[in-house]
Amino acid sequence: MPIEIEEELIHKRMNDINTFQAHENELYLRGTDEWGKDFQVCFDTYNFLEWIDTEELNYIKQQLIKYINKK
């Protein structure tokens, strides 16, 4: 009977985005995490655009407006 090992999900908060780059089929966001350490995320551009389109951007804006209005 094989032993199943559950992989741990990596959860990081990018507090500050300081670099954006799109090159060929890669999209990069670079910034600092919650402890001020640099890190970078690389996305497949095609996949990113499939997921983040106008509808999702509008949803993100609506959620941010709700958050701002609570303050």
SEPATI-339457 format. One line per field, with one value per residue: y, x, z of N, C-alpha, C in turn. Coordinates in pm, 1 decimal, padded with zeros to 6 digits. Example, Ala and Ser with C-alpha at 12.3 -4.5 7.8 and 13.67 -1.06 7.14 Angstrom:
n_yy: c(-00569.0;-00225.0)
n_xx: c(01319.0;01285.0)
n_zz: c(00780.0;00708.0)
ca_yy: c(-00450.0;-00106.0)
ca_xx: c(01230.0;01367.0)
ca_zz: c(00780.0;00714.0)
c_yy: c(-00330.0;00003.0)
c_xx: c(01320.0;01290.0)
c_zz: c(00780.0;00787.0)
This chain:
n_yy: c(-00118.2;00210.2;00503.6;00805.2;01130.8;01445.7;01743.7;02056.7;02364.5;02655.2;02967.8;03295.7;03644.0;03911.3;04203.5;04434.5;04524.5;04561.2;04521.5;04448.0;04233.2;04123.0;03868.8;03698.1;03407.2;03442.1;03588.0;03807.4;03893.7;04080.6;04143.6;04230.9;04022.5;03950.5;03982.6;04154.1;04043.8;03980.0;03835.9;03645.9;03582.8;03375.4;03353.8;03160.5;03330.6;03307.0;03136.2;03294.4;03513.5;03381.9;03330.7;03576.8;03807.3;04071.8;04046.2;03924.9;04123.8;04334.4;04219.8;04202.5;04476.6;04552.8;04411.2;04535.0;04796.5;04749.6;04676.9;04914.6;05090.4;04988.8;05079.7)
n_xx: c(00085.3;00078.8;00222.8;00064.1;00167.0;00097.5;00134.0;00266.6;00105.4;00236.5;00220.7;00245.5;00274.0;00281.6;00392.1;00481.7;00497.5;00754.1;00865.4;00773.6;00747.6;00711.0;00790.0;00827.1;00654.9;00621.3;00535.0;00636.9;00632.9;00781.8;00881.6;00858.2;00823.9;00617.1;00807.9;00990.7;01167.4;01304.1;01121.6;01010.3;00756.2;00666.2;00461.5;00286.0;00211.7;-00006.6;-00180.9;-00223.5;-00361.9;-00589.9;-00715.7;-00722.7;-00912.5;-01119.5;-01355.6;-01265.2;-01086.5;-01263.8;-01404.8;-01199.3;-01150.2;-01400.8;-01396.8;-01181.0;-01279.6;-01490.0;-01335.7;-01190.7;-01400.2;-01484.4;-01298.5)
n_zz: c(00000.0;-00103.7;00043.3;00091.4;00039.6;00140.9;-00028.8;00071.6;00046.1;-00091.9;00041.7;-00009.0;00046.8;-00167.5;-00092.5;-00210.8;-00537.9;-00757.0;-01001.5;-01331.0;-01603.5;-01934.2;-02146.1;-02438.8;-02390.0;-02117.7;-01809.6;-01567.3;-01225.8;-00981.7;-00650.3;-00302.7;-00014.2;00276.7;00471.8;00371.9;00193.9;-00127.6;-00397.5;-00682.3;-00921.0;-01184.7;-01463.2;-01708.2;-01987.5;-02169.0;-02026.5;-01799.8;-01910.6;-01996.6;-01755.5;-01614.3;-01712.6;-01847.4;-01695.0;-01454.4;-01369.6;-01319.0;-01105.4;-00913.2;-00874.1;-00765.8;-00522.5;-00395.4;-00371.3;-00188.5;00034.4;00081.2;00139.9;00384.8;00564.5)
ca_yy: c(00000.0;00330.1;00610.9;00931.9;01247.3;01568.4;01854.3;02180.7;02478.4;02772.5;03089.0;03414.0;03771.4;04008.0;04332.9;04544.8;04486.1;04664.0;04490.8;04374.3;04207.3;04022.1;03830.5;03579.4;03353.5;03445.5;03711.6;03810.8;03994.3;04073.0;04236.7;04185.8;03950.0;04008.3;04007.2;04243.7;03969.0;03976.8;03711.9;03664.4;03483.2;03368.8;03293.3;03137.1;03446.2;03263.8;03086.2;03409.4;03590.6;03301.9;03341.8;03715.1;03888.4;04190.3;04009.6;03906.1;04254.2;04407.5;04158.1;04245.2;04617.4;04557.7;04365.0;04639.7;04907.3;04707.5;04683.5;05056.3;05151.0;04941.3;05150.9)
ca_xx: c(00000.0;00163.9;00198.6;00034.1;00226.0;00029.3;00227.0;00229.7;00079.8;00318.4;00138.4;00328.0;00209.4;00369.8;00352.0;00522.6;00540.0;00845.5;00909.3;00681.3;00810.3;00651.2;00888.4;00781.2;00534.0;00635.5;00498.1;00706.9;00607.0;00884.7;00857.9;00901.8;00722.3;00573.6;00925.3;01080.3;01261.5;01269.5;01086.2;00956.0;00662.0;00664.5;00339.2;00267.3;00130.4;-00132.8;-00264.5;-00259.2;-00465.5;-00711.9;-00778.2;-00741.8;-00963.2;-01194.0;-01450.1;-01191.7;-01034.5;-01376.5;-01430.4;-01091.2;-01176.8;-01516.1;-01354.5;-01096.0;-01369.1;-01555.3;-01234.7;-01161.8;-01518.1;-01494.3;-01201.1)
ca_zz: c(00000.0;-00109.8;00140.5;00025.6;00104.5;00100.6;-00050.3;00138.7;-00041.0;-00061.5;00047.8;00014.6;00016.3;-00231.8;-00036.8;-00297.2;-00672.0;-00804.8;-01137.6;-01417.6;-01732.3;-02021.7;-02247.0;-02510.6;-02327.7;-01973.0;-01741.6;-01439.2;-01123.5;-00878.8;-00541.9;-00171.6;00060.9;00403.2;00555.9;00301.5;00110.3;-00269.6;-00464.7;-00816.8;-00969.5;-01331.1;-01514.8;-01850.4;-02026.6;-02228.6;-01918.5;-01716.9;-01979.4;-01996.3;-01624.2;-01571.1;-01822.4;-01803.3;-01589.3;-01330.3;-01326.7;-01259.3;-00975.5;-00823.9;-00841.4;-00676.0;-00390.2;-00338.3;-00331.9;-00063.3;00140.2;00107.7;00203.4;00522.4;00649.0)
c_yy: c(00124.3;00433.2;00739.4;01046.4;01371.3;01680.3;01980.3;02291.6;02595.9;02895.1;03204.8;03537.0;03861.7;04146.0;04447.9;04488.2;04597.1;04637.4;04408.7;04355.2;04101.1;03995.5;03697.4;03527.6;03348.5;03585.2;03705.8;03924.1;03974.3;04177.8;04184.0;04118.3;04020.2;04037.1;04096.3;04174.7;03965.5;03838.5;03744.0;03549.9;03490.9;03293.9;03260.9;03245.2;03406.6;03217.9;03199.4;03488.2;03514.0;03321.0;03484.7;03798.8;04003.7;04158.8;03993.3;04037.6;04337.8;04352.7;04202.9;04390.3;04630.3;04516.1;04469.0;04758.5;04873.7;04720.1;04828.7;05121.8;05105.3;05021.8;05279.0)
c_xx: c(00089.7;00122.8;00175.1;00093.2;00157.1;00131.6;00173.4;00213.0;00167.2;00228.4;00230.2;00247.5;00313.4;00321.0;00379.3;00566.0;00629.9;00897.9;00802.6;00753.0;00730.7;00750.9;00845.2;00654.6;00546.5;00604.6;00559.3;00654.6;00712.8;00854.2;00915.1;00787.0;00691.3;00688.5;01027.2;01182.5;01211.1;01223.5;01014.3;00862.1;00661.7;00539.7;00355.1;00169.6;-00004.5;-00229.7;-00312.1;-00373.9;-00596.3;-00789.1;-00810.8;-00782.7;-01045.1;-01288.8;-01379.2;-01134.7;-01144.6;-01409.6;-01324.9;-01113.9;-01293.5;-01477.5;-01267.1;-01180.7;-01441.8;-01458.9;-01206.2;-01278.6;-01539.2;-01406.4;-01255.0)
c_zz: c(00000.0;-00005.2;00062.3;00107.2;00050.8;00087.6;00018.0;00036.5;00002.3;-00067.7;00083.5;-00021.7;-00048.0;-00188.4;-00130.0;-00431.5;-00723.2;-00945.6;-01208.5;-01550.0;-01806.1;-02132.9;-02306.4;-02442.9;-02175.4;-01920.7;-01602.1;-01351.7;-01016.3;-00773.4;-00412.8;-00098.9;00192.8;00500.2;00486.1;00212.4;-00034.2;-00312.3;-00594.8;-00850.4;-01121.8;-01373.5;-01662.9;-01896.8;-02082.6;-02119.4;-01828.5;-01780.6;-01992.3;-01866.0;-01585.0;-01692.1;-01764.3;-01688.1;-01454.0;-01278.8;-01262.7;-01120.9;-00873.4;-00780.2;-00743.7;-00534.7;-00321.2;-00291.8;-00202.8;00053.5;00178.8;00180.4;00347.1;00617.1;00703.2)
